[in-house]
């Protein structure tokens, strides 16, 4: 484990292979959510910096070596980047925890290996983008090519800033694209550091540019820039709608992974001890600041009281603590405004008739930090705000149901469709429910598991397109049809 007291160096923009200041000279502070103290200064990208980054990426794509490079060489460089992420996992984990407030256990043991895994997995795809020959007419040779799209603008959120670098950049780069990456202003440090490691791995200048800054300025400039061919965005549904409207002006391709209000459905015939662990992980992992968090517990009425009682006791034992302590499992929310938003939802739920059976309060550590207790709200009706709106914190809304049809109806009765969970020993029931749920991912007798090879994304208000897996390679490439007269 690295020295937890070592100062963090100021972070600059990465444009055309160089670490540079913002054109305006402006910087901003990134804050430690656990101590409410500054971590370091970060160069603040604005529209002029975005333009410089886009021009560098455009030049790298049109005249640079990356798209023209042998796929096997791109594979080698991306695999090397994955190796470097693992070599620097302690450093990256510490930066992520200082920036985001999540426990070092998550940052170091889960997030960093996931990023490395993305670059290792997608490096293999660099050599596997193939077209088809299509028998249209014996007099013609007709075939298709899979080609990179061009310059990708990747806008990533503050809840999983390190993981999102892997999810977005690894497939985009493997397909031969160049990338302008804008990490959230709240959590830019790991994205900047991975950008530096990418250059060390051999990525040519301009292929990956990193421009931390506010979404309202740097992000908006990316969305509107005519030199960007596609935007990939993970964040809130409301911002996603705005981006979608803005992209229409330049006819950009678009992938949106947006909000969620995912149901975790526990049937009476489930292994209730396993479900208890899975439900707890589903909402309290990542402090509940997870798009796919199982934030609605639908539990069959016949086991409701027993299950919720055990869940409340489990939640009470999950105590907020220093995120840099390897034993901590509940860290600090990302900033004060997010903490106030989460606590406001708890109050709103109580006003609407929900019962707080665990948590519900701020709980500073050593007198500081934006920590919120693991919270369980029972007696929730599916029409309450806490059941319909994304809270993005460690708050679980418990809703009873009666039978399969009632469970499915309540699960689908939301604007979102990102993920869901099903807990039952009945395999036939599991398959039937999976097919009826309106969600991009369904976990059965498990929750919150991810792998670079499995696609992830949503339906309805949770967006469209997919990250990860072979599906994401189609998101970052396009088809060209070729007709040749051979007679």
C-alpha positions as CSV (number, residue, x, y, z in Angstrom):
1,X,0.0,0.0,0.0
2,X,1.4,3.4,-0.9
3,X,2.1,6.1,1.7
4,X,-1.4,7.5,2.5
5,X,0.1,10.8,3.6
6,X,2.1,11.5,0.5
7,X,1.0,14.7,-1.3
8,X,-0.8,14.3,-4.6
9,X,0.9,16.2,-7.4
10,X,-1.2,18.8,-9.4
11,X,-2.8,17.4,-12.5
12,X,-2.7,18.9,-16.0
13,X,-4.5,18.3,-19.2
14,X,-3.1,15.7,-21.6
15,X,-3.3,17.0,-25.2
16,X,-1.3,15.7,-28.2
17,X,0.9,13.6,-25.9
18,X,1.9,16.5,-23.6
19,X,0.9,17.5,-20.1
20,X,-0.2,21.1,-20.4
21,X,-2.0,23.9,-18.5
22,X,-5.4,25.1,-19.5
23,X,-5.3,27.9,-22.1
24,X,-6.9,30.2,-19.5
25,X,-4.4,29.2,-16.9
26,X,-7.3,28.3,-14.6
27,X,-7.3,25.5,-12.1
28,X,-9.8,23.9,-9.7
29,X,-9.5,22.0,-6.5
30,X,-10.5,18.4,-6.2
31,X,-11.8,17.6,-2.7
32,X,-11.4,14.6,-0.4
33,X,-15.0,13.6,0.6
34,X,-13.8,11.9,3.8
35,X,-11.9,14.9,5.2
36,X,-13.6,17.9,3.3
37,X,-10.0,19.0,2.5
38,X,-8.4,19.7,-0.9
39,X,-6.5,16.9,-2.6
40,X,-4.7,18.9,-5.3
41,X,-5.1,21.5,-8.0
42,X,-6.3,20.4,-11.5
43,X,-6.0,22.3,-14.8
44,X,-9.5,23.4,-15.8
45,X,-10.3,22.6,-19.4
46,X,-12.4,25.1,-21.3
47,X,-13.7,25.3,-24.9
48,X,-10.3,26.3,-26.2
49,X,-8.7,23.3,-24.6
50,X,-11.4,21.0,-26.0
51,X,-10.8,22.4,-29.4
52,X,-7.0,21.8,-29.1
53,X,-7.7,18.2,-28.0
54,X,-10.1,17.5,-30.8
55,X,-7.7,18.9,-33.4
56,X,-5.0,16.7,-32.0
57,X,-7.2,13.6,-32.1
58,X,-8.4,14.5,-35.6
59,X,-4.8,14.8,-36.8
60,X,-3.9,11.6,-35.1
61,X,-6.8,9.8,-36.7
62,X,-6.4,11.2,-40.2
63,X,-2.6,11.3,-40.6
64,X,-1.2,9.6,-37.6
65,X,-0.1,6.0,-37.2
66,X,-2.8,4.6,-34.9
67,X,-5.6,3.8,-37.4
68,X,-3.0,2.6,-40.0
69,X,-1.1,0.5,-37.5
70,X,-1.1,-3.2,-37.8
71,X,-3.9,-4.5,-35.5
72,X,-1.4,-6.7,-33.7
73,X,0.6,-3.7,-32.8
74,X,-2.4,-1.9,-31.4
75,X,-3.1,-5.1,-29.4
76,X,0.4,-5.0,-28.0
77,X,0.1,-1.4,-26.8
78,X,-3.3,-1.8,-25.2
79,X,-2.2,-5.0,-23.5
80,X,0.9,-3.1,-22.2
81,X,-1.4,-0.3,-20.8
82,X,-3.4,-3.0,-19.0
83,X,-0.1,-4.3,-17.5
84,X,0.9,-0.8,-16.4
85,X,-2.5,-0.2,-14.7
86,X,-1.8,-3.4,-12.6
87,X,1.7,-2.2,-11.8
88,X,0.3,1.1,-10.6
89,X,-2.8,-0.3,-8.9
90,X,-1.8,0.9,-5.5
91,X,-1.2,4.4,-6.7
92,X,-4.4,4.4,-8.8
93,X,-6.5,3.0,-5.9
94,X,-5.3,5.6,-3.5
95,X,-6.0,8.4,-6.0
96,X,-9.5,7.1,-6.6
97,X,-10.3,6.9,-2.9
98,X,-8.9,10.3,-2.1
99,X,-11.0,11.8,-5.0
100,X,-14.2,9.8,-4.7
101,X,-14.5,8.7,-1.1
102,X,-15.0,5.0,-1.9
103,X,-13.3,2.4,0.3
104,X,-9.7,1.6,-0.8
105,X,-10.8,-2.1,-0.9
106,X,-13.1,-1.3,-3.8
107,X,-10.6,1.1,-5.6
108,X,-7.6,-1.2,-5.3
109,X,-9.0,-4.7,-5.3
110,X,-11.9,-4.3,-7.7
111,X,-11.8,-1.1,-9.8
112,X,-8.1,-1.1,-10.8
113,X,-8.1,-4.8,-11.8
114,X,-11.3,-4.2,-13.8
115,X,-9.6,-1.3,-15.7
116,X,-6.6,-3.5,-16.5
117,X,-9.0,-6.3,-17.5
118,X,-10.7,-4.0,-20.0
119,X,-7.5,-3.1,-21.7
120,X,-6.4,-6.7,-21.7
121,X,-9.7,-8.0,-23.1
122,X,-10.2,-5.3,-25.7
123,X,-6.6,-5.5,-26.9
124,X,-7.6,-8.9,-28.3
125,X,-10.4,-7.4,-30.3
126,X,-8.0,-5.2,-32.2
127,X,-7.2,-8.2,-34.4
128,X,-10.8,-9.5,-34.7
129,X,-12.8,-6.8,-36.4
130,X,-13.8,-8.5,-39.6
131,X,-16.1,-7.9,-42.5
132,X,-18.1,-10.3,-44.7
133,X,-18.1,-11.3,-48.3
134,X,-21.7,-11.2,-49.6
135,X,-22.8,-13.2,-52.7
136,X,-24.8,-10.6,-54.6
137,X,-23.8,-11.5,-58.2
138,X,-21.1,-13.7,-59.7
139,X,-20.0,-10.8,-61.8
140,X,-19.2,-8.7,-58.8
141,X,-17.0,-9.0,-55.7
142,X,-19.1,-7.6,-52.9
143,X,-17.8,-7.3,-49.3
144,X,-18.0,-5.2,-46.1
145,X,-15.3,-3.6,-44.0
146,X,-15.5,-2.7,-40.3
147,X,-13.8,0.6,-39.8
148,X,-13.2,3.0,-36.9
149,X,-15.7,5.9,-36.5
150,X,-13.1,8.6,-36.0
151,X,-12.8,10.8,-33.0
152,X,-14.7,9.7,-29.9
153,X,-15.7,12.1,-27.2
154,X,-16.0,10.2,-23.9
155,X,-17.7,11.9,-21.0
156,X,-17.5,9.9,-17.8
157,X,-19.1,10.3,-14.3
158,X,-17.7,10.8,-10.9
159,X,-19.0,7.5,-9.3
160,X,-16.6,5.1,-11.2
161,X,-14.1,7.4,-12.8
162,X,-11.3,4.9,-13.1
163,X,-13.5,2.0,-14.3
164,X,-15.1,4.2,-16.9
165,X,-11.8,5.0,-18.5
166,X,-11.5,1.3,-19.3
167,X,-15.1,0.8,-20.3
168,X,-15.0,3.7,-22.8
169,X,-11.4,4.0,-24.0
170,X,-10.4,0.4,-24.3
171,X,-13.0,-0.6,-27.0
172,X,-12.8,2.7,-28.8
173,X,-9.0,2.5,-29.1
174,X,-9.0,-1.2,-30.0
175,X,-11.3,-0.3,-33.0
176,X,-8.7,2.2,-34.2
177,X,-10.4,5.4,-33.0
178,X,-8.8,8.4,-31.3
179,X,-10.4,9.7,-28.0
180,X,-11.0,12.9,-26.2
181,X,-11.8,12.0,-22.6
182,X,-13.5,14.3,-20.2
183,X,-13.6,13.0,-16.6
184,X,-16.0,14.6,-14.1
185,X,-14.6,17.7,-12.4
186,X,-15.2,16.0,-9.0
187,X,-13.0,13.0,-9.7
188,X,-10.4,13.7,-12.5
189,X,-7.2,12.2,-11.0
190,X,-7.2,8.6,-12.1
191,X,-8.2,9.5,-15.7
192,X,-5.3,11.9,-15.9
193,X,-2.9,9.3,-14.5
194,X,-4.1,6.5,-16.9
195,X,-3.7,9.0,-19.7
196,X,0.0,9.3,-18.7
197,X,0.4,5.6,-18.5
198,X,-1.1,5.3,-22.0
199,X,1.7,7.4,-23.4
200,X,4.2,5.2,-21.4
201,X,2.7,2.1,-23.0
202,X,3.4,3.6,-26.5
203,X,0.1,5.2,-27.5
204,X,1.0,7.8,-30.1
205,X,0.4,11.5,-29.3
206,X,-3.1,12.7,-29.9
207,X,-4.7,9.3,-29.7
208,X,-5.9,9.7,-26.1
209,X,-6.4,13.3,-24.8
210,X,-7.7,14.0,-21.3
211,X,-9.5,17.3,-20.6
212,X,-10.9,17.5,-17.0
213,X,-13.4,20.3,-16.5
214,X,-17.0,21.2,-15.8
215,X,-19.7,19.5,-17.9
216,X,-21.3,22.9,-18.6
217,X,-18.2,24.2,-20.4
218,X,-15.8,21.4,-21.4
219,X,-18.5,18.8,-21.7
220,X,-20.8,21.1,-23.7
221,X,-17.9,22.1,-26.0
222,X,-17.3,18.4,-26.8
223,X,-20.9,17.7,-27.6
224,X,-21.1,20.6,-29.9
225,X,-17.7,20.2,-31.6
226,X,-18.0,19.3,-35.3
227,X,-14.7,17.5,-35.1
228,X,-16.1,14.8,-32.8
229,X,-17.8,11.9,-34.6
230,X,-19.4,10.2,-31.6
231,X,-20.2,10.9,-28.0
232,X,-20.3,8.2,-25.4
233,X,-21.8,9.3,-22.1
234,X,-22.4,7.8,-18.7
235,X,-24.4,10.0,-16.3
236,X,-27.9,11.2,-15.4
237,X,-30.9,10.7,-17.6
238,X,-31.6,14.5,-17.7
239,X,-28.1,15.3,-18.9
240,X,-28.3,12.5,-21.4
241,X,-31.5,14.0,-22.9
242,X,-29.7,17.4,-23.3
243,X,-26.7,15.7,-25.0
244,X,-29.0,13.8,-27.3
245,X,-30.6,17.1,-28.4
246,X,-27.3,18.8,-28.9
247,X,-25.8,15.9,-30.9
248,X,-28.6,16.3,-33.5
249,X,-27.0,19.5,-34.7
250,X,-23.8,17.8,-35.9
251,X,-25.5,14.3,-36.5
252,X,-23.1,12.6,-34.0
253,X,-23.4,9.0,-33.2
254,X,-24.3,8.5,-29.6
255,X,-24.2,5.9,-26.8
256,X,-26.0,6.7,-23.5
257,X,-25.7,4.8,-20.3
258,X,-28.0,6.7,-17.9
259,X,-29.7,6.5,-14.6
260,X,-31.4,3.5,-12.9
261,X,-33.8,2.5,-10.2
262,X,-33.2,-1.2,-10.4
263,X,-35.4,-3.7,-8.6
264,X,-33.9,-6.6,-6.6
265,X,-36.7,-9.2,-6.5
266,X,-36.6,-11.7,-3.6
267,X,-39.1,-14.6,-3.9
268,X,-40.1,-16.6,-0.9
269,X,-38.5,-19.7,-2.3
270,X,-35.0,-18.1,-2.6
271,X,-32.0,-18.9,-0.5
272,X,-32.8,-16.0,1.9
273,X,-29.3,-15.9,3.4
274,X,-27.7,-15.5,0.0
275,X,-30.3,-13.0,-1.0
276,X,-29.6,-11.0,2.1
277,X,-26.0,-10.7,1.2
278,X,-26.8,-9.9,-2.4
279,X,-29.4,-7.3,-1.6
280,X,-27.0,-5.6,0.8
281,X,-24.2,-5.6,-1.7
282,X,-26.6,-4.4,-4.4
283,X,-27.4,-1.2,-2.6
284,X,-24.5,-0.4,-0.2
285,X,-21.5,-1.3,-2.5
286,X,-20.0,1.9,-3.8
287,X,-22.1,3.8,-1.2
288,X,-25.1,3.3,-3.5
289,X,-23.5,5.8,-6.0
290,X,-24.0,3.1,-8.6
291,X,-26.2,3.5,-11.7
292,X,-27.2,-0.2,-11.5
293,X,-27.6,-0.2,-7.7
294,X,-30.4,-2.4,-6.5
295,X,-32.1,0.5,-4.9
296,X,-35.6,-1.1,-4.8
297,X,-36.1,-4.3,-2.8
298,X,-39.2,-6.1,-3.9
299,X,-39.7,-8.9,-1.4
300,X,-42.5,-11.4,-1.4
301,X,-45.0,-10.6,1.4
302,X,-44.8,-14.0,3.1
303,X,-41.1,-13.5,4.0
304,X,-41.2,-9.7,4.1
305,X,-41.0,-9.1,7.9
306,X,-38.3,-11.8,8.5
307,X,-36.2,-10.6,5.6
308,X,-36.4,-6.9,6.3
309,X,-35.7,-7.4,10.0
310,X,-32.4,-9.2,9.2
311,X,-31.6,-6.7,6.5
312,X,-32.0,-3.8,8.9
313,X,-29.7,-5.4,11.4
314,X,-27.1,-6.0,8.7
315,X,-27.3,-2.4,7.6
316,X,-26.9,-1.1,11.2
317,X,-23.6,-3.0,11.4
318,X,-22.3,-1.4,8.2
319,X,-20.7,1.6,9.7
320,X,-19.1,4.5,7.8
321,X,-15.3,4.7,8.3
322,X,-12.1,6.0,6.9
323,X,-12.0,5.1,3.2
324,X,-8.2,4.5,3.3
325,X,-8.6,1.8,5.9
326,X,-8.6,-1.6,4.0
327,X,-11.3,-2.9,6.4
328,X,-13.8,-0.1,5.5
329,X,-16.8,-1.1,3.4
330,X,-18.9,2.1,3.5
331,X,-17.1,5.3,2.5
332,X,-18.1,9.0,2.0
333,X,-20.4,10.3,-0.6
334,X,-18.7,12.3,-3.3
335,X,-19.5,15.8,-2.1
336,X,-21.7,17.8,0.2
337,X,-24.4,18.5,-2.3
338,X,-24.8,14.8,-3.0
339,X,-25.0,14.1,0.7
340,X,-27.7,16.7,1.2
341,X,-29.6,15.3,-1.8
342,X,-29.5,11.8,-0.3
343,X,-30.6,12.9,3.1
344,X,-33.4,15.0,1.5
345,X,-34.8,11.8,-0.1
346,X,-34.8,10.0,3.2
347,X,-36.8,12.9,4.7
348,X,-39.2,12.9,1.7
349,X,-39.7,9.2,2.1
350,X,-40.6,9.6,5.7
351,X,-43.0,12.4,4.9
352,X,-44.8,10.1,2.3
353,X,-45.2,7.3,4.9
354,X,-42.1,5.2,4.6
355,X,-40.5,3.9,7.8
356,X,-36.8,4.3,8.5
357,X,-35.8,1.0,9.9
358,X,-32.0,1.5,9.6
359,X,-29.8,4.5,9.2
360,X,-31.1,7.6,7.7
361,X,-28.6,10.0,9.2
362,X,-25.3,11.7,8.4
363,X,-22.4,10.1,10.4
364,X,-19.1,12.0,10.2
365,X,-15.9,10.1,10.8
366,X,-13.5,12.0,13.2
367,X,-15.9,14.9,13.0
368,X,-15.6,15.3,9.2
369,X,-16.7,13.9,5.9
370,X,-19.8,13.5,3.8
371,X,-20.8,10.1,5.2
372,X,-24.3,8.8,5.3
373,X,-25.4,5.7,7.2
374,X,-26.6,2.6,5.4
375,X,-30.3,3.3,5.2
376,X,-33.4,1.0,4.8
377,X,-36.8,2.4,4.2
378,X,-39.7,0.0,4.7
379,X,-43.4,0.4,3.9
380,X,-42.6,2.0,0.6
381,X,-45.3,2.3,-2.0
382,X,-44.1,2.0,-5.6
383,X,-45.5,5.5,-6.4
384,X,-43.4,7.3,-3.8
385,X,-40.5,9.5,-4.9
386,X,-38.0,7.2,-3.1
387,X,-39.3,4.3,-5.3
388,X,-39.4,6.2,-8.6
389,X,-36.4,8.6,-8.5
390,X,-32.8,7.8,-8.5
391,X,-31.3,8.7,-5.1
392,X,-27.7,7.7,-5.8
393,X,-26.8,6.9,-2.2
394,X,-26.9,4.1,0.3
395,X,-30.7,4.2,0.6
396,X,-32.9,1.1,0.0
397,X,-36.6,1.3,-0.6
398,X,-38.5,-1.9,0.4
399,X,-41.7,-2.8,-1.5
400,X,-43.7,-6.0,-0.7
401,X,-45.3,-8.0,-3.5
402,X,-47.7,-10.9,-4.0
403,X,-46.7,-13.4,-6.6
404,X,-44.9,-13.3,-9.9
405,X,-47.3,-11.0,-11.8
406,X,-47.3,-8.4,-9.1
407,X,-43.5,-8.5,-8.8
408,X,-43.0,-8.0,-12.5
409,X,-45.6,-5.2,-12.7
410,X,-43.9,-3.3,-9.9
411,X,-40.4,-4.0,-11.2
412,X,-41.3,-2.5,-14.6
413,X,-43.4,0.4,-13.3
414,X,-40.5,3.0,-13.4
415,X,-39.0,5.2,-16.1
416,X,-35.7,3.3,-16.0
417,X,-34.5,0.0,-17.3
418,X,-30.8,-0.5,-16.5
419,X,-30.6,-3.6,-14.3
420,X,-32.5,-5.9,-12.0
421,X,-32.0,-8.9,-9.8
422,X,-34.0,-12.1,-9.2
423,X,-33.7,-14.4,-6.2
424,X,-35.4,-17.8,-6.4
425,X,-34.5,-21.5,-6.3
426,X,-37.1,-22.2,-9.1
427,X,-35.1,-22.2,-12.4
428,X,-38.3,-22.2,-14.5
429,X,-39.6,-19.1,-12.6
430,X,-36.2,-17.4,-13.0
431,X,-36.2,-17.8,-16.7
432,X,-39.8,-16.6,-17.1
433,X,-39.2,-13.5,-14.9
434,X,-36.0,-12.7,-16.7
435,X,-37.8,-12.5,-20.0
436,X,-40.5,-10.2,-18.7
437,X,-38.2,-7.7,-16.9
438,X,-37.5,-4.4,-18.8
439,X,-33.8,-4.1,-18.1
440,X,-30.5,-4.3,-20.0
441,X,-29.0,-6.6,-17.4
442,X,-30.6,-9.2,-15.1
443,X,-28.7,-11.0,-12.4
444,X,-30.1,-14.2,-11.0
445,X,-29.1,-15.3,-7.5
446,X,-26.3,-12.7,-7.7
447,X,-26.0,-8.9,-8.0
448,X,-23.6,-6.2,-9.2
449,X,-21.2,-8.5,-11.1
450,X,-19.4,-7.2,-14.2
451,X,-16.9,-8.6,-16.7
452,X,-15.3,-7.0,-19.8
453,X,-16.8,-9.7,-22.0
454,X,-20.4,-9.1,-20.9
455,X,-22.3,-6.2,-22.5
456,X,-23.8,-3.6,-20.2
457,X,-26.4,-0.9,-20.9
458,X,-30.0,0.1,-20.5
459,X,-33.5,0.4,-22.0
460,X,-36.2,3.1,-21.5
461,X,-34.9,6.1,-19.6
462,X,-31.6,4.3,-18.9
463,X,-30.3,4.9,-22.4
464,X,-29.2,2.9,-25.4
465,X,-26.1,1.3,-26.8
466,X,-23.8,-1.0,-24.8
467,X,-20.5,-0.8,-23.0
468,X,-18.3,-3.9,-22.7
469,X,-18.3,-7.1,-24.7
470,X,-18.5,-7.7,-28.4
471,X,-21.5,-5.4,-28.5
472,X,-19.3,-2.4,-27.6
473,X,-17.0,-3.0,-30.6
474,X,-20.0,-2.5,-32.8
475,X,-20.6,0.8,-31.0
476,X,-17.1,2.1,-32.0
477,X,-16.9,0.9,-35.6
478,X,-19.0,1.3,-38.7
479,X,-19.7,-0.7,-41.8
480,X,-18.5,0.2,-45.3
481,X,-19.9,-1.7,-48.3
482,X,-17.6,-2.4,-51.3
483,X,-18.8,-3.3,-54.8
484,X,-16.3,-4.5,-57.4
485,X,-17.1,-5.3,-61.0
486,X,-14.8,-8.2,-61.8
487,X,-16.0,-9.1,-65.3
